[in-house]
Amino acid sequence: MFATFLLLLWSHAPAPALSLPPRPPVRCSDGGTTGCVLSNAYGAWSSDRADCPVSSVAYPASEQEVVAAVARASASGARVKVVSGFAHTIPKLACPGGGNGTTTTLLISTARLAGVEVDVAARTVTADAGAPLRAVIDAAEASGLSLTAAPYWEGVSVAGLVSTGSHGSSWWGRGGAVHDHVVGLRLVVTAGEADGWARVLTLRRGDELFPAALVSLGLLGVVSKITLSLEPRFKRSITFDYRNDSTFQDDFAAHAASHEFADITWYPSQHTAVYRIDDRAPANAPGDGVNDFIGFQATPIAVTAGLRVVETSLERSKNMKGKCAMAAAEGVAKRLVGNGLKNNGLLFTGYPVVGYQGKMQTSGSCARSSAADLLSACGWDPRFHGLFFYESTAIFSPARFRDFILDVKRLRDLAGSDSLCGVDVYNGLLVRFVKASAAHLGQPEDSVVVDFNYYRASDSAAPRLSQDVWEEVEQLAFVKHGARPHWAKNRLVAFAGVRGKYPRWGQFAAAKRQLDPRGLFDSPWSDEVVGGVELAKGDGCALDGRCVCSEDRHCSPEQGYYCRPGLVFTDARVCRYSGSQNQ
Ligand SMILES: Cc1cc2nc3c(=O)[nH]c(=O)nc-3n(C[C@H](O)[C@H](O)[C@H](O)COP(=O)(O)OP(=O)(O)OC[C@H]3O[C@@H](n4cnc5c(N)ncnc54)[C@H](O)[C@@H]3O)c2cc1C
């Protein structure tokens, strides 16, 4: 009940006015630009957990300086990558390295490349690559315009989010993925000596290379500027409708068709699906609401550290009931506060909550924290040993999504509802919608995106409670039902066979050969993701999602976890706790 206490304390505490902002992802021993390491926002990547060492870092403040940095790498043959000032991506895509191993590496940070310009007449915004999403949204709204699509989390850069295919939720208009609202961009690529070792490409919708450059994972060059289309400023009205989960595999498409910004959060252990009824409201509709999603608010460090201690002890003692109590308490707290929706900007007083698009689509007040208060931070800030979790995101063809849900329900019947409580501690399964995209590495069809987060052990060799169930869900999604992995999330195992899942992979690869013929923007870590090939299997490799087990040693026989077939998907291989090898 300690967890319940902490949760209620958290949900009823007034939002701290000041709290610690996330730390910069690049840290250098000399305080300068050499001897540096890059880490992501969670302090651990999905491929391996080690920080990424880089020989030197460039902080261009203009496109000209980006060109100079790319030219420097190009002239010397250095391996190079680009990262934003946020580094919120979980796979180690932004870590430079490889080649012959003797070359130096260069990391280009866009942290100081952050200008934003709105063209009211053209209804567009042009942002420098590193501009924070929040700055882009606020500039548009201040000019009487709105950005239609954006991820739910605002602590990202405009080029970083576009480059990984990040999205909100909509099957209407151009849809929920931000890259489908890009009308043009500028890309700095390597060149030969005669061209000064680097050049700038201006790409617009209709240009041959545009679909490759939209979602490029930083593999083609450095995006310096992005232009997005805007709409006249508008309001939205949001209601969360709690329902039994018995029919949602059959009515999700109708829900997405009926509501422009629909989503569904499924809490499988609680047999509950929360439908987000989310539509445009008339400009004169009363309300100046804010979506300040509770999971993205600054949280007292003592609370998140306490929650982590509780969760780890429940994991170690295999206390499923305790996890379920934790999930239930969180559910009650979230429902009480409308998940962080605030009718008047301060408090949740009831549905619907009406507010301007700029305050309703995207939230993340913990990312806007000031450094003055040392007591609160984003819940996952690695400096404070708070929440630490896997984020899996599977993108389905709608027909396969229905079968996936039915399979997970069968798994729930066989393994027991309690075995699914772990995901309900972390917001359940969030179901969102994106449309077919022009981007080669975007979605080839209107798709259903499912995010699910769950406990990640601090020790990569430690098995987790219901490890087998979440491995089976993962393999149901990515293997049986052919889901495509979100490029910015997931454990490495989700990327197996990824090239075959993107029908225009060949066209992207051709653009890559044309724009980066020497492979300077490659690295062993980005190869692990886009290569989609199975890696060598070491002892315990299945525990942290680096492999699917095929032998017991890939699990942890010494701790009673053996490689076993799935319960519903019998081709799946999962690490199951059995107590003894023969069970
Ligand atoms: C708490 C949280 C919530 C999230 N919510 C959502 C969500 O609602 N929807 C969603 O779809 N995703 C979501 N994400 C994922 C997030 O949107 C992506 O990880 C996004 O790419 C992060 O942007 P960034 O600026 O941190 O990019 P980085 O992590 O710095 O970079 C991401 C990739 O883009 C490349 N890149 C960065 N800048 C450039 C550039 N200028 N030119 C070329 N390539 C570049 C990098 O090399 C790297 O491959 C969430 C992540 C977190 C941690």
Ligand as a Chemical Component Dictionary entry (heavy atoms), coordinates in Angstrom:
data_LIG
# 
_chem_comp.id                   LIG 
_chem_comp.type                 NON-POLYMER 
_chem_comp.pdbx_formal_charge   0 
_chem_comp.three_letter_code    LIG 
# 
loop_
_chem_comp_atom.comp_id 
_chem_comp_atom.atom_id 
_chem_comp_atom.alt_atom_id 
_chem_comp_atom.type_symbol 
_chem_comp_atom.charge 
_chem_comp_atom.model_Cartn_x 
_chem_comp_atom.model_Cartn_y 
_chem_comp_atom.model_Cartn_z 
_chem_comp_atom.pdbx_ordinal 
LIG C1  C1  C 0 8.627  10.337 -23.068 1  
LIG C2  C2  C 0 8.583  10.126 -24.558 2  
LIG C3  C3  C 0 7.381  10.272 -25.232 3  
LIG C4  C4  C 0 7.313  10.078 -26.611 4  
LIG N1  N1  N 0 6.120  10.237 -27.246 5  
LIG C5  C5  C 0 6.022  9.965  -28.564 6  
LIG C6  C6  C 0 4.779  10.063 -29.249 7  
LIG O1  O1  O 0 3.752  10.444 -28.680 8  
LIG N2  N2  N 0 4.741  9.712  -30.561 9  
LIG C7  C7  C 0 5.852  9.283  -31.228 10 
LIG O2  O2  O 0 5.750  8.930  -32.400 11 
LIG N3  N3  N 0 7.059  9.233  -30.614 12 
LIG C8  C8  C 0 7.157  9.557  -29.316 13 
LIG N4  N4  N 0 8.377  9.485  -28.700 14 
LIG C9  C9  C 0 9.566  9.213  -29.515 15 
LIG C10 C10 C 0 10.209 10.535 -29.970 16 
LIG O3  O3  O 0 9.269  11.330 -30.667 17 
LIG C11 C11 C 0 11.393 10.228 -30.894 18 
LIG O4  O4  O 0 12.348 9.497  -30.183 19 
LIG C12 C12 C 0 12.040 11.469 -31.493 20 
LIG O5  O5  O 0 12.852 11.061 -32.556 21 
LIG C13 C13 C 0 12.880 12.195 -30.470 22 
LIG O6  O6  O 0 13.337 13.407 -31.012 23 
LIG P1  P1  P 0 14.751 13.978 -30.595 24 
LIG O7  O7  O 0 14.777 15.409 -30.979 25 
LIG O8  O8  O 0 15.051 13.633 -29.194 26 
LIG O9  O9  O 0 15.679 13.167 -31.609 27 
LIG P2  P2  P 0 17.047 12.384 -31.335 28 
LIG O10 O10 O 0 16.784 11.290 -30.376 29 
LIG O11 O11 O 0 18.125 13.341 -31.046 30 
LIG O12 O12 O 0 17.301 11.783 -32.792 31 
LIG C14 C14 C 0 16.427 10.831 -33.326 32 
LIG C15 C15 C 0 16.943 10.346 -34.682 33 
LIG O13 O13 O 0 16.838 11.406 -35.617 34 
LIG C16 C16 C 0 18.119 11.730 -36.130 35 
LIG N5  N5  N 0 18.196 13.186 -36.211 36 
LIG C17 C17 C 0 18.096 14.085 -35.199 37 
LIG N6  N6  N 0 18.254 15.331 -35.698 38 
LIG C18 C18 C 0 18.452 15.201 -37.029 39 
LIG C19 C19 C 0 18.722 16.119 -38.069 40 
LIG N7  N7  N 0 18.822 17.427 -37.847 41 
LIG N8  N8  N 0 18.890 15.636 -39.319 42 
LIG C20 C20 C 0 18.807 14.308 -39.572 43 
LIG N9  N9  N 0 18.577 13.395 -38.614 44 
LIG C21 C21 C 0 18.398 13.838 -37.362 45 
LIG C22 C22 C 0 19.123 11.148 -35.159 46 
LIG O14 O14 O 0 20.354 10.848 -35.791 47 
LIG C23 C23 C 0 18.400 9.913  -34.688 48 
LIG O15 O15 O 0 18.536 8.887  -35.630 49 
LIG C24 C24 C 0 8.477  9.701  -27.330 50 
LIG C25 C25 C 0 9.691  9.529  -26.650 51 
LIG C26 C26 C 0 9.749  9.742  -25.278 52 
LIG C27 C27 C 0 11.058 9.560  -24.577 53 
# 
loop_
_chem_comp_bond.comp_id 
_chem_comp_bond.atom_id_1 
_chem_comp_bond.atom_id_2 
_chem_comp_bond.value_order 
_chem_comp_bond.pdbx_ordinal 
LIG C1  C2  SING 1  
LIG C2  C3  SING 2  
LIG C2  C26 DOUB 3  
LIG C3  C4  DOUB 4  
LIG C4  N1  SING 5  
LIG C4  C24 SING 6  
LIG N1  C5  DOUB 7  
LIG C5  C6  SING 8  
LIG C5  C8  SING 9  
LIG C6  O1  DOUB 10 
LIG C6  N2  SING 11 
LIG N2  C7  SING 12 
LIG C7  O2  DOUB 13 
LIG C7  N3  SING 14 
LIG N3  C8  DOUB 15 
LIG C8  N4  SING 16 
LIG N4  C9  SING 17 
LIG N4  C24 SING 18 
LIG C9  C10 SING 19 
LIG C10 O3  SING 20 
LIG C10 C11 SING 21 
LIG C11 O4  SING 22 
LIG C11 C12 SING 23 
LIG C12 O5  SING 24 
LIG C12 C13 SING 25 
LIG C13 O6  SING 26 
LIG O6  P1  SING 27 
LIG P1  O7  DOUB 28 
LIG P1  O8  SING 29 
LIG P1  O9  SING 30 
LIG O9  P2  SING 31 
LIG P2  O10 DOUB 32 
LIG P2  O11 SING 33 
LIG P2  O12 SING 34 
LIG O12 C14 SING 35 
LIG C14 C15 SING 36 
LIG C15 O13 SING 37 
LIG C15 C23 SING 38 
LIG O13 C16 SING 39 
LIG C16 N5  SING 40 
LIG C16 C22 SING 41 
LIG N5  C17 SING 42 
LIG N5  C21 SING 43 
LIG C17 N6  DOUB 44 
LIG N6  C18 SING 45 
LIG C18 C19 SING 46 
LIG C18 C21 DOUB 47 
LIG C19 N7  SING 48 
LIG C19 N8  DOUB 49 
LIG N8  C20 SING 50 
LIG C20 N9  DOUB 51 
LIG N9  C21 SING 52 
LIG C22 O14 SING 53 
LIG C22 C23 SING 54 
LIG C23 O15 SING 55 
LIG C24 C25 DOUB 56 
LIG C25 C26 SING 57 
LIG C26 C27 SING 58 
# 
